[in-house]
Amino acid sequence: MTVKEKKTRGKNKKQPAARGRRPSRTGDLKAEKHSINARAYEKELARLQVELVKLQEWVKHEGLKVVVIFEGRDAAGKGGVIKRITESLNPRICRVVALGRPTEREKTSWYFQRYVPHLPAAGEIVLFDRSWYNRAGVERVMGFCSDAEYNEFLRSCPEFERMLVRSGIILIKYWFSVSDEEQERRFQKRMKDPTRSWKLSPMDVESRSRWIEYSKAKDNMFAHTDIKQAPWYVVKADVKKCARLNCITHLLGMIPYKDLTPSPPHLPKRPDAGTYVRPPLDDQTFVPEIW
């Protein structure tokens, strides 16, 4: 299970293999890539997505305000998890926020100001695909902010998040951890796939040569912002399917909920057309039927 990194008890005890997984040797990357059966994955994902719908209804009924932050290395699989979470949910209740570059006006405003309008109202879930932690990561490493701005962020971010929690927001933060070998493999795959090449931004390419700098920035970020009111939860993401199931399972466990899913509505019998006559099909323009 994916939990916040900490020392585990009983390291020498033999643990039973997880359902649907094949045993793999430590360090055997190929074995790790196939550590979960595709059929078992699809079955468990479908079950979890039903639970997400139940959670959605509970959030709406109770007027909860939920913020989930997804951060991590480039190509760590954050987008894939977000996609599976939102797949079956109502976009009016659960929405994704993925902000681009700040405008000239936003660059001169209070740093958190551009994120505040996207925070949830009662009965809403907001998933941040990257967030205000850009300042502690890419902005710091790439030199897009000054030392003074960076240090101020580390001081003010914990207070900002405590303020959010005091206001009633449920704040959950995930960091997706991926090895350098696996990240490289995913980069190479994106370069060869025209449907994924857009995911490789110039910033992603630049990050390859700054692995150590990003690691140090992440460590310092955790040291300042891993607070009791809003701790970081690390998701091991070398195996995408496992990461998705682990993250969604953990998310569901963070918010106690009850099943308030409404019963399917009764569909009345379609009324008789009466004297209504549809216009001739020749009067309409259809898409060419190629298939």
C-alpha positions as a Python dict, from the first residue, in 0.01 Angstrom:
ca = {
    (1, 'M'): (0, 0, 0),
    (2, 'T'): (121, 351, -70),
    (3, 'V'): (169, 545, 249),
    (4, 'K'): (381, 826, 368),
    (5, 'E'): (744, 713, 369),
    (6, 'K'): (837, 590, 713),
    (7, 'K'): (1010, 300, 877),
    (8, 'T'): (815, -21, 850),
    (9, 'R'): (792, -283, 1118),
    (10, 'G'): (874, -646, 1065),
    (11, 'K'): (1104, -596, 769),
    (12, 'N'): (1234, -952, 798),
    (13, 'K'): (890, -1108, 801),
    (14, 'K'): (776, -1268, 480),
    (15, 'Q'): (484, -1073, 339),
    (16, 'P'): (214, -1240, 126),
    (17, 'A'): (212, -1142, -240),
    (18, 'A'): (-51, -882, -332),
    (19, 'R'): (-354, -1012, -519),
    (20, 'G'): (-307, -1019, -894),
    (21, 'R'): (69, -964, -878),
    (22, 'R'): (356, -1181, -986),
    (23, 'P'): (652, -1208, -748),
    (24, 'S'): (952, -1004, -862),
    (25, 'R'): (1314, -985, -760),
    (26, 'T'): (1442, -671, -593),
    (27, 'G'): (1591, -445, -855),
    (28, 'D'): (1446, -644, -1144),
    (29, 'L'): (1285, -359, -1339),
    (30, 'K'): (1134, -588, -1602),
    (31, 'A'): (965, -798, -1335),
    (32, 'E'): (837, -484, -1164),
    (33, 'K'): (682, -358, -1489),
    (34, 'H'): (463, -669, -1508),
    (35, 'S'): (389, -704, -1138),
    (36, 'I'): (12, -682, -1178),
    (37, 'N'): (-212, -879, -1406),
    (38, 'A'): (-400, -661, -1658),
    (39, 'R'): (-730, -834, -1588),
    (40, 'A'): (-691, -793, -1213),
    (41, 'Y'): (-600, -428, -1264),
    (42, 'E'): (-907, -351, -1474),
    (43, 'K'): (-1134, -528, -1226),
    (44, 'E'): (-993, -344, -925),
    (45, 'L'): (-994, -9, -1107),
    (46, 'A'): (-1362, -55, -1197),
    (47, 'R'): (-1441, -129, -833),
    (48, 'L'): (-1251, 175, -712),
    (49, 'Q'): (-1424, 401, -964),
    (50, 'V'): (-1761, 291, -825),
    (51, 'E'): (-1634, 390, -481),
    (52, 'L'): (-1521, 727, -618),
    (53, 'V'): (-1878, 792, -734),
    (54, 'K'): (-1998, 714, -381),
    (55, 'L'): (-1740, 955, -242),
    (56, 'Q'): (-1853, 1220, -490),
    (57, 'E'): (-2214, 1191, -374),
    (58, 'W'): (-2105, 1211, -11),
    (59, 'V'): (-1896, 1524, -76),
    (60, 'K'): (-2194, 1684, -246),
    (61, 'H'): (-2440, 1581, 27),
    (62, 'E'): (-2220, 1693, 316),
    (63, 'G'): (-2096, 2010, 148),
    (64, 'L'): (-1732, 1908, 185),
    (65, 'K'): (-1450, 2101, 23),
    (66, 'V'): (-1170, 1875, -103),
    (67, 'V'): (-835, 1971, -255),
    (68, 'V'): (-598, 1703, -384),
    (69, 'I'): (-251, 1807, -499),
    (70, 'F'): (-52, 1593, -742),
    (71, 'E'): (318, 1667, -762),
    (72, 'G'): (626, 1469, -863),
    (73, 'R'): (886, 1407, -1127),
    (74, 'D'): (814, 1462, -1495),
    (75, 'A'): (660, 1148, -1649),
    (76, 'A'): (584, 1008, -1303),
    (77, 'G'): (224, 925, -1399),
    (78, 'K'): (31, 1204, -1226),
    (79, 'G'): (-188, 1267, -1529),
    (80, 'G'): (-277, 901, -1562),
    (81, 'V'): (-401, 882, -1204),
    (82, 'I'): (-601, 1203, -1239),
    (83, 'K'): (-760, 1070, -1558),
    (84, 'R'): (-870, 748, -1385),
    (85, 'I'): (-1011, 942, -1090),
    (86, 'T'): (-1218, 1180, -1302),
    (87, 'E'): (-1325, 925, -1563),
    (88, 'S'): (-1655, 839, -1392),
    (89, 'L'): (-1714, 1156, -1192),
    (90, 'N'): (-1935, 1457, -1256),
    (91, 'P'): (-1717, 1743, -1391),
    (92, 'R'): (-1944, 1991, -1214),
    (93, 'I'): (-1841, 1840, -882),
    (94, 'C'): (-1487, 1718, -952),
    (95, 'R'): (-1267, 1937, -1170),
    (96, 'V'): (-900, 1945, -1264),
    (97, 'V'): (-686, 2258, -1236),
    (98, 'A'): (-368, 2265, -1446),
    (99, 'L'): (-248, 2623, -1476),
    (100, 'G'): (-5, 2736, -1742),
    (101, 'R'): (257, 3007, -1720),
    (102, 'P'): (160, 3307, -1507),
    (103, 'T'): (65, 3626, -1686),
    (104, 'E'): (263, 3945, -1641),
    (105, 'R'): (-1, 4064, -1394),
    (106, 'E'): (7, 3737, -1200),
    (107, 'K'): (385, 3760, -1173),
    (108, 'T'): (348, 4080, -971),
    (109, 'S'): (59, 3965, -749),
    (110, 'W'): (72, 3768, -425),
    (111, 'Y'): (209, 3429, -521),
    (112, 'F'): (-89, 3226, -398),
    (113, 'Q'): (-339, 3468, -550),
    (114, 'R'): (-366, 3288, -886),
    (115, 'Y'): (-453, 2961, -710),
    (116, 'V'): (-712, 3090, -465),
    (117, 'P'): (-994, 3141, -725),
    (118, 'H'): (-970, 2770, -811),
    (119, 'L'): (-1026, 2647, -457),
    (120, 'P'): (-1350, 2449, -405),
    (121, 'A'): (-1679, 2571, -269),
    (122, 'A'): (-1902, 2342, -63),
    (123, 'G'): (-1969, 2010, -236),
    (124, 'E'): (-1671, 2030, -473),
    (125, 'I'): (-1349, 1837, -533),
    (126, 'V'): (-1053, 2008, -701),
    (127, 'L'): (-755, 1812, -831),
    (128, 'F'): (-443, 2023, -885),
    (129, 'D'): (-223, 1882, -1160),
    (130, 'R'): (77, 2063, -1019),
    (131, 'S'): (8, 2351, -786),
    (132, 'W'): (165, 2630, -586),
    (133, 'Y'): (456, 2390, -532),
    (134, 'N'): (590, 2497, -872),
    (135, 'R'): (786, 2759, -679),
    (136, 'A'): (961, 2495, -470),
    (137, 'G'): (1042, 2282, -776),
    (138, 'V'): (1073, 2403, -1132),
    (139, 'E'): (1090, 2774, -1045),
    (140, 'R'): (1367, 2714, -795),
    (141, 'V'): (1572, 2478, -1013),
    (142, 'M'): (1530, 2676, -1337),
    (143, 'G'): (1590, 3013, -1174),
    (144, 'F'): (1242, 3154, -1244),
    (145, 'C'): (1221, 3303, -893),
    (146, 'S'): (1468, 3485, -671),
    (147, 'D'): (1618, 3343, -353),
    (148, 'A'): (1404, 3584, -153),
    (149, 'E'): (1085, 3468, -327),
    (150, 'Y'): (1180, 3104, -276),
    (151, 'N'): (1258, 3147, 93),
    (152, 'E'): (936, 3341, 146),
    (153, 'F'): (742, 3057, -14),
    (154, 'L'): (894, 2803, 225),
    (155, 'R'): (793, 3024, 517),
    (156, 'S'): (443, 3114, 401),
    (157, 'C'): (330, 2788, 237),
    (158, 'P'): (278, 2595, 564),
    (159, 'E'): (79, 2886, 706),
    (160, 'F'): (-125, 2914, 387),
    (161, 'E'): (-212, 2545, 401),
    (162, 'R'): (-296, 2556, 771),
    (163, 'M'): (-530, 2843, 691),
    (164, 'L'): (-698, 2633, 422),
    (165, 'V'): (-743, 2344, 665),
    (166, 'R'): (-883, 2574, 936),
    (167, 'S'): (-1134, 2707, 683),
    (168, 'G'): (-1273, 2355, 640),
    (169, 'I'): (-1086, 2241, 329),
    (170, 'I'): (-969, 1880, 323),
    (171, 'L'): (-616, 1908, 180),
    (172, 'I'): (-442, 1594, 53),
    (173, 'K'): (-95, 1607, -107),
    (174, 'Y'): (62, 1333, -321),
    (175, 'W'): (419, 1314, -446),
    (176, 'F'): (479, 1065, -729),
    (177, 'S'): (824, 913, -702),
    (178, 'V'): (985, 754, -1010),
    (179, 'S'): (1336, 623, -1060),
    (180, 'D'): (1570, 791, -1307),
    (181, 'E'): (1582, 472, -1518),
    (182, 'E'): (1205, 454, -1546),
    (183, 'Q'): (1172, 824, -1618),
    (184, 'E'): (1425, 790, -1900),
    (185, 'R'): (1234, 494, -2044),
    (186, 'R'): (910, 695, -2045),
    (187, 'F'): (1081, 994, -2205),
    (188, 'Q'): (1212, 774, -2486),
    (189, 'K'): (868, 622, -2535),
    (190, 'R'): (710, 966, -2563),
    (191, 'M'): (961, 1073, -2823),
    (192, 'K'): (866, 778, -3045),
    (193, 'D'): (490, 811, -3000),
    (194, 'P'): (333, 1102, -3197),
    (195, 'T'): (26, 1094, -2970),
    (196, 'R'): (244, 1155, -2663),
    (197, 'S'): (525, 1374, -2794),
    (198, 'W'): (336, 1688, -2686),
    (199, 'K'): (393, 1576, -2327),
    (200, 'L'): (765, 1640, -2367),
    (201, 'S'): (805, 2012, -2309),
    (202, 'P'): (1139, 2193, -2329),
    (203, 'M'): (1126, 2207, -1948),
    (204, 'D'): (1100, 1827, -1933),
    (205, 'V'): (1403, 1790, -2158),
    (206, 'E'): (1599, 2034, -1946),
    (207, 'S'): (1509, 1845, -1629),
    (208, 'R'): (1711, 1544, -1748),
    (209, 'S'): (2036, 1729, -1684),
    (210, 'R'): (1917, 1863, -1348),
    (211, 'W'): (1816, 1543, -1170),
    (212, 'I'): (2025, 1617, -859),
    (213, 'E'): (1902, 1977, -837),
    (214, 'Y'): (1539, 1859, -852),
    (215, 'S'): (1611, 1595, -586),
    (216, 'K'): (1761, 1854, -352),
    (217, 'A'): (1470, 2091, -414),
    (218, 'K'): (1221, 1814, -335),
    (219, 'D'): (1404, 1723, -13),
    (220, 'N'): (1407, 2084, 103),
    (221, 'M'): (1040, 2125, 8),
    (222, 'F'): (946, 1823, 218),
    (223, 'A'): (1152, 1948, 511),
    (224, 'H'): (950, 2273, 521),
    (225, 'T'): (602, 2171, 403),
    (226, 'D'): (547, 1818, 535),
    (227, 'I'): (325, 1947, 815),
    (228, 'K'): (91, 1765, 1050),
    (229, 'Q'): (-218, 1941, 916),
    (230, 'A'): (-129, 1857, 553),
    (231, 'P'): (139, 1588, 525),
    (232, 'W'): (292, 1458, 204),
    (233, 'Y'): (204, 1108, 88),
    (234, 'V'): (458, 945, -144),
    (235, 'V'): (334, 722, -426),
    (236, 'K'): (585, 477, -568),
    (237, 'A'): (521, 523, -939),
    (238, 'D'): (765, 301, -1129),
    (239, 'V'): (473, 67, -1201),
    (240, 'K'): (193, 289, -1334),
    (241, 'K'): (-97, 50, -1277),
    (242, 'C'): (4, -19, -918),
    (243, 'A'): (53, 352, -854),
    (244, 'R'): (-298, 428, -980),
    (245, 'L'): (-464, 165, -764),
    (246, 'N'): (-259, 253, -458),
    (247, 'C'): (-325, 625, -487),
    (248, 'I'): (-699, 593, -545),
    (249, 'T'): (-732, 341, -261),
    (250, 'H'): (-548, 576, -27),
    (251, 'L'): (-756, 875, -137),
    (252, 'L'): (-1079, 687, -64),
    (253, 'G'): (-946, 602, 280),
    (254, 'M'): (-871, 965, 361),
    (255, 'I'): (-1235, 1077, 358),
    (256, 'P'): (-1490, 866, 549),
    (257, 'Y'): (-1805, 841, 337),
    (258, 'K'): (-2133, 657, 307),
    (259, 'D'): (-2305, 521, 0),
    (260, 'L'): (-2559, 783, -101),
    (261, 'T'): (-2570, 690, -468),
    (262, 'P'): (-2925, 765, -587),
    (263, 'S'): (-3132, 491, -744),
    (264, 'P'): (-3164, 503, -1125),
    (265, 'P'): (-3459, 722, -1227),
    (266, 'H'): (-3772, 565, -1374),
    (267, 'L'): (-3788, 617, -1749),
    (268, 'P'): (-4146, 685, -1861),
    (269, 'K'): (-4273, 533, -2182),
    (270, 'R'): (-4193, 743, -2487),
    (271, 'P'): (-4511, 922, -2606),
    (272, 'D'): (-4664, 849, -2945),
    (273, 'A'): (-4541, 1077, -3225),
    (274, 'G'): (-4897, 1171, -3315),
    (275, 'T'): (-4912, 1396, -3621),
    (276, 'Y'): (-4541, 1491, -3603),
    (277, 'V'): (-4346, 1402, -3917),
    (278, 'R'): (-3967, 1430, -3932),
    (279, 'P'): (-3821, 1641, -4214),
    (280, 'P'): (-3669, 1454, -4510),
    (281, 'L'): (-3317, 1325, -4451),
    (282, 'D'): (-3210, 1489, -4777),
    (283, 'D'): (-3255, 1828, -4611),
    (284, 'Q'): (-2979, 1748, -4358),
    (285, 'T'): (-2602, 1741, -4397),
    (286, 'F'): (-2444, 1423, -4263),
    (287, 'V'): (-2085, 1337, -4182),
    (288, 'P'): (-1944, 1110, -4457),
    (289, 'E'): (-1970, 744, -4362),
    (290, 'I'): (-1615, 624, -4420),
    (291, 'W'): (-1647, 321, -4193),
}
